[in-house]
Structure formats: structure tokens, C-alpha cells
Amino acid sequence: MGVSRLDVLYRKLLLTKLFIQGWGKPDDLKRIFELRKIVGNREKCKELVPKDYPVFIDKVEDQSDCKIHNGYFISPLEHIVPGILPSESIKARFQFIVPKKWKNHKPVCIHLAGTGDHFFWKSRSSLRNVSDLFVMGAALILESAVLLHWLEREDYWPLGMTGISMGGHMASLAVTNWPKPIPLIPCLSWTTASNVFTTGVLSKAVNWRELEKQYAMHSVYEQEIIRLLEYCGVDSFKMGQEFLKSSLDTLSGLDLSTDILGLHAPERDRMGLRTSALHSQAREGANGQDQLIGQDHGLDQMLSSVSMQHTNINKGSGSGRQRQSLHTESLDFMKGVMDECTHIANFSVPLDPSLIIVIQAKEDAYIPRTGVRSLQEIWPGCEVRYLNGGHVSAYLFKQGLFRQAIYDAYDRYLEKYSNT
């Protein structure tokens, strides 16, 4: 199925640019990658936010049928990684709408909003650097835990989470960290942000020229940060495995390092390539994904070396090809860092995926699903509901279906856990 023309048109009408200042400080990226290893593991993360973490209500508005509580707390991320948050985000503010009359229970659903929103019914998303997205994600995961603990202390139940677009993805990441079954309704989001910013319509809003310039000027991105990436795209590795399996017989009679790569003996020796080693490593890698993912395995190093050598050849063959090569490198680096910090396969699986109802638009041009693993594969048992139309039309006209999915997820929870 194609993509929504409305999505494409709407993006063209917006003049805003993303990541206008570039990748962000290398030290910030390194710290976020280390933090991802912690927040991506539910057991490691459970001690980061105490159950009695302080939350304050500083204003209550009395409406005819509800009360609106305005509250705040200090983001746990400020304590864990001091100085990484912008000063405006250290104090996390929220708005809590409480009905004056309850029925059988006191259910609460935390809503995290989407890109471009900046108020209580929306979210902060001034993404000047690529690293800002990762900082915001880590902050929201920890801040959601604060709110869930606070709501439990206040005897609200059952608790769940939802969000639209980027908010849906952030809600998904937050739920992976919660140590109990919980309803989750992510709307118009998918498994990773890498495709959003590299192939979706939002990729046109990315300041690629600045990103390419910084990537070319600062070797730290290629020589240090890329080595910290633990998730280089399982999807890419799977495609590589399929290629290897189908090509080994054809390649078995060739000297890969000379016949295909066009390298002479001195170049081959300098790169550390040996024909016998290539075939051996390729066959081993084709037998298991884990062998491919390890950073120190020969095939991974070989592919990296070949890529770098090919890149160097391109860089020396003219400004046009050099620019294209640099764009490709920057694009690949973007995919790598985005997958590292946002791919849900890098996080724990929620305790009960059957409580998850995902809402997707069939013609969504913002959230491409081609070429990435499906949510059903990563979270077996979750439900995906597809709507006709694209991202924008679903947001504008289908919110009744979003709410119905929330009701359904909570009903499932009550059926399974009301007696626990």
C-alpha cells in the first residue's frame, strides 16, 4: 500500500527543521548510550526511581465535573546524569484530570504527546540535536515511573499508558521498564525511530547538511561512538544473513578480496583480509544471528573494513561522489544511533503483551514499517489494529478509535487481574 498524500503535503507546508545544531556533544551521546544499557533492562532500572519519589501538587482547578491538578517533580535523570537536561526540563510538570465521580475503580491513563507539542496536553520536543531525542526518551522513561509510583501510592488502579506518534513510542519504552502488567495503547508509532528520520517524510526536515559537515569534521563519531553501538540493526543483519545463505555457493570459487573488492595484495594485507577466513566467517555468521552481532567477530570487522575502504575510494573520486558517500555514511550513522536508543528490541519485553493494543495507519508516511521488525515479532501476543488513511488524517479524525482501544485494553486488564 502507498503513503498518504495528505501526510506528504502537510510535511511540505511545515517549515520547521530538525536537528539544526547537529548530532549533539559526543560526551552526551556516550553517556546516553551507557544509560540506555540500564534503562533497557527492567531489572537494572528498578532501583533508579524509588517508590516514594517526591511529587508535588501546586495548583488545583475546580471544574463542573472534574478537578485539574497541576503538579511537578524533579526529573530523576537530573540526579542520574547531572547536567544533561536543559534547565527548562529539570522540573518535570504534569496535569492530572480527576473526575468527581468514579464508578467501580479509579483507572488512570498517562498520555505522552507527540512531536512539536509544548504544553500540558502536549510534550516538549525542541529537537535541536539528535542527542536531544535520546535525552528526552531517557527522561520520559524515568519520569513515567515516578508518576506510576505516585498514582499507586494514591490508590489509583488500574494504571496504563498511551500516546500518539512520538508520544506513543515513548509510552512503549516507558512500559518496558514497569515491573507489573500494564495496559499500553501506542497510537501511530512502531518499533524504532530510525526509519522515521531516514526514510519517512520527516527525513526531509532533518538538517542533513549540518549533520554531514559535523560527521566529516569530527572523527569521534566514526572512530569512537559507532563502536559503542550494541544494536546495529537486527533487521540489517537478518538481510545480510539471507544474502550470505543464498550467495555462499556462488562465492565459494572466488577470491573475494581480489575478484570482488578489486584489492591488490598489499591493500588486502593492510586490511587484514584472507580469502579462507572470509569464507569461514561468512559460513559461521550465516548459522546464527548472535555471531554476526558481536562487535569482535571477523565478518563484522570485514564488512566494516570493506565499507570504510569503499568509502575512501568514493571520497577520492570527485566532489559529487564524495558528497554522496558522506551522506550515505551520515545516514547509516543516524540509523545506528537511532536504533541503539529507540528500537524496542533493545528494551525488556513488557510483562503481559496481551494488554497492548497498537493503532497503526495503513498509509502512514511518517512511520514507515517497511524493512523493520514488526511489533508482533518483538512483543508476541500484542494486538495491532490498522486504520485506513495516513498519519495526519488518523490524528485528526480517528481519535474515537484510539479511545476505544484504551477502553478495550483496560477491560482486558480487569478480566485478567481484577482479583489479584
Backbone hydrogen bonds, N-H to C=O, Kabsch-Sander energy under -0.5 kcal/mol:
donor,donor_aa,acceptor,acceptor_aa,energy
4,S,363,E,-2.8
8,V,4,S,-1.6
9,L,5,R,-2.8
10,Y,6,L,-2.9
11,R,7,D,-2.0
12,K,8,V,-1.8
13,L,9,L,-1.6
14,L,10,Y,-0.8
14,L,11,R,-0.6
18,L,205,A,-3.2
19,F,127,L,-2.6
21,Q,128,R,-2.8
22,G,19,F,-1.2
22,G,128,R,-0.7
29,L,25,K,-2.0
30,K,26,P,-2.4
31,R,27,D,-2.3
32,I,28,D,-2.4
33,F,29,L,-2.4
34,E,30,K,-2.0
35,L,31,R,-2.3
36,R,32,I,-2.5
37,K,33,F,-1.2
38,I,34,E,-0.7
38,I,35,L,-1.0
39,V,35,L,-2.8
40,G,36,R,-2.0
41,N,38,I,-1.8
42,R,40,G,-0.6
45,C,41,N,-2.0
46,K,42,R,-1.2
48,L,45,C,-2.0
49,V,45,C,-0.6
53,Y,50,P,-1.6
56,F,72,Y,-2.7
58,D,56,F,-0.6
58,D,70,N,-2.1
59,K,70,N,-1.2
61,E,68,I,-2.8
63,Q,61,E,-0.7
63,Q,66,C,-2.7
67,K,98,V,-2.7
68,I,61,E,-2.9
69,H,67,K,-0.7
69,H,96,F,-3.1
70,N,59,K,-3.1
70,N,68,I,-0.5
71,G,69,H,-0.6
71,G,94,F,-2.4
72,Y,56,F,-2.5
73,F,92,A,-1.7
75,S,90,I,-3.1
78,E,75,S,-1.5
79,H,75,S,-0.6
79,H,76,P,-0.8
80,I,76,P,-1.9
81,V,77,L,-3.1
84,I,81,V,-1.7
89,S,86,P,-2.0
90,I,86,P,-0.5
90,I,87,S,-0.9
92,A,73,F,-2.8
92,A,90,I,-0.8
93,R,91,K,-0.5
94,F,71,G,-2.2
96,F,69,H,-3.0
97,I,95,Q,-0.5
98,V,67,K,-3.2
98,V,96,F,-0.6
100,K,65,D,-2.0
103,K,105,H,-0.6
106,K,157,W,-1.4
108,V,158,P,-2.1
110,I,160,G,-2.7
112,L,110,I,-0.6
112,L,162,T,-2.3
113,A,111,H,-0.5
117,D,114,G,-1.3
122,K,119,F,-1.9
127,L,125,S,-1.5
128,R,126,S,-1.5
130,V,22,G,-2.0
131,S,23,W,-1.6
132,D,129,N,-0.8
133,L,129,N,-0.7
133,L,130,V,-1.1
134,F,130,V,-0.8
135,V,131,S,-2.4
136,M,132,D,-2.7
137,G,133,L,-2.1
138,A,134,F,-2.5
139,A,135,V,-2.5
140,L,136,M,-2.7
141,I,137,G,-2.1
142,L,138,A,-1.9
143,E,139,A,-2.9
144,S,140,L,-2.3
145,A,141,I,-1.3
146,V,142,L,-1.6
147,L,143,E,-2.1
148,L,144,S,-2.5
149,H,145,A,-2.4
150,W,146,V,-2.3
151,L,147,L,-2.8
152,E,148,L,-2.0
153,R,149,H,-2.2
154,E,150,W,-1.6
155,D,152,E,-1.7
156,Y,151,L,-2.4
157,W,106,K,-1.6
160,G,108,V,-1.8
161,M,183,P,-1.9
162,T,110,I,-2.7
163,G,185,I,-1.1
164,I,112,L,-0.9
165,S,187,C,-2.8
167,G,164,I,-1.9
169,H,165,S,-1.8
170,M,166,M,-2.6
171,A,167,G,-2.3
172,S,168,G,-1.8
173,L,169,H,-2.2
174,A,170,M,-2.4
175,V,171,A,-2.2
176,T,172,S,-1.4
177,N,173,L,-0.5
177,N,174,A,-1.1
178,W,175,V,-1.0
184,L,355,L,-1.7
185,I,161,M,-2.3
187,C,163,G,-2.7
187,C,185,I,-0.5
188,L,359,I,-3.2
197,F,193,A,-1.6
198,T,194,S,-0.7
199,T,195,N,-2.4
200,G,195,N,-2.3
201,V,365,A,-2.2
203,S,200,G,-1.8
204,K,201,V,-1.4
205,A,202,L,-1.6
206,V,203,S,-0.8
207,N,18,L,-2.1
208,W,206,V,-2.1
211,L,207,N,-1.9
212,E,208,W,-3.1
213,K,209,R,-2.1
214,Q,210,E,-2.4
215,Y,211,L,-2.4
216,A,212,E,-2.2
217,M,213,K,-2.0
218,H,214,Q,-2.3
219,S,217,M,-0.7
221,Y,218,H,-1.3
223,Q,219,S,-3.3
224,E,220,V,-1.8
225,I,220,V,-2.5
226,I,221,Y,-1.6
227,R,224,E,-0.8
228,L,225,I,-1.9
229,L,226,I,-0.8
230,E,228,L,-0.5
232,C,230,E,-0.7
237,F,233,G,-2.1
238,K,234,V,-2.8
239,M,235,D,-2.1
240,G,236,S,-2.3
241,Q,237,F,-2.7
242,E,238,K,-2.2
243,F,239,M,-2.1
244,L,240,G,-2.5
245,K,241,Q,-2.8
246,S,242,E,-1.9
247,S,243,F,-1.3
248,L,244,L,-1.8
251,L,247,S,-2.5
252,S,248,L,-1.4
253,G,250,T,-0.6
254,L,251,L,-2.2
256,L,254,L,-1.0
258,T,255,D,-1.3
259,D,255,D,-3.0
260,I,255,D,-0.6
260,I,256,L,-0.9
261,L,256,L,-2.0
262,G,258,T,-1.0
263,L,257,S,-1.4
268,R,264,H,-2.8
269,D,265,A,-2.9
270,R,266,P,-2.3
271,M,267,E,-1.9
272,G,268,R,-0.7
272,G,269,D,-0.7
273,L,268,R,-2.2
278,L,274,R,-2.5
279,H,275,T,-2.1
280,S,276,S,-2.2
281,Q,277,A,-2.9
282,A,278,L,-2.6
283,R,279,H,-2.3
284,E,280,S,-2.2
285,G,281,Q,-2.8
286,A,282,A,-1.8
287,N,283,R,-0.6
287,N,284,E,-1.0
288,G,285,G,-1.1
292,L,288,G,-0.8
292,L,289,Q,-0.8
293,I,289,Q,-1.9
294,G,290,D,-1.6
297,H,294,G,-1.1
301,Q,297,H,-2.0
302,M,298,G,-3.0
303,L,299,L,-2.9
304,S,300,D,-2.2
305,S,301,Q,-2.7
306,V,302,M,-2.9
307,S,303,L,-2.4
308,M,304,S,-2.4
309,Q,305,S,-2.8
310,H,306,V,-2.9
311,T,307,S,-2.3
312,N,308,M,-2.5
313,I,309,Q,-2.1
314,N,310,H,-2.3
315,K,311,T,-2.6
316,G,312,N,-1.2
317,S,314,N,-1.7
322,Q,318,G,-2.5
323,R,319,S,-2.5
324,Q,320,G,-2.1
325,S,321,R,-2.8
326,L,322,Q,-2.5
327,H,323,R,-2.3
328,T,324,Q,-2.3
329,E,325,S,-2.6
330,S,326,L,-2.5
331,L,327,H,-2.5
332,D,328,T,-2.6
333,F,329,E,-2.4
334,M,330,S,-2.3
335,K,331,L,-2.3
336,G,332,D,-2.3
337,V,333,F,-2.6
338,M,334,M,-2.5
339,D,335,K,-2.5
340,E,336,G,-2.2
341,C,337,V,-1.7
342,T,338,M,-2.3
343,H,339,D,-1.5
344,I,191,T,-2.4
346,N,343,H,-2.3
347,F,344,I,-1.7
348,S,40,G,-0.8
355,L,352,D,-2.0
356,I,353,P,-1.9
357,I,184,L,-2.2
357,I,355,L,-0.5
358,V,356,I,-0.5
358,V,383,E,-3.5
359,I,186,P,-2.2
360,Q,358,V,-0.5
360,Q,385,R,-3.0
362,K,387,L,-3.2
363,E,389,G,-2.9
364,D,361,A,-1.4
372,V,369,R,-1.4
378,I,374,S,-1.5
379,W,375,L,-3.6
382,C,379,W,-2.0
383,E,356,I,-2.5
385,R,358,V,-3.6
387,L,360,Q,-3.1
394,A,390,G,-1.9
395,Y,391,H,-2.1
396,L,392,V,-2.3
397,F,393,S,-2.6
398,K,394,A,-2.0
401,L,398,K,-1.1
402,F,398,K,-1.3
403,R,399,Q,-2.3
404,Q,400,G,-1.9
405,A,401,L,-1.9
406,I,402,F,-1.6
407,Y,403,R,-2.4
408,D,404,Q,-2.6
409,A,405,A,-2.4
410,Y,406,I,-2.2
411,D,407,Y,-2.3
412,R,408,D,-2.1
413,Y,409,A,-1.9
414,L,410,Y,-2.5
415,E,411,D,-2.2
416,K,412,R,-1.8
417,Y,413,Y,-3.0
418,S,414,L,-1.5
420,T,417,Y,-1.6
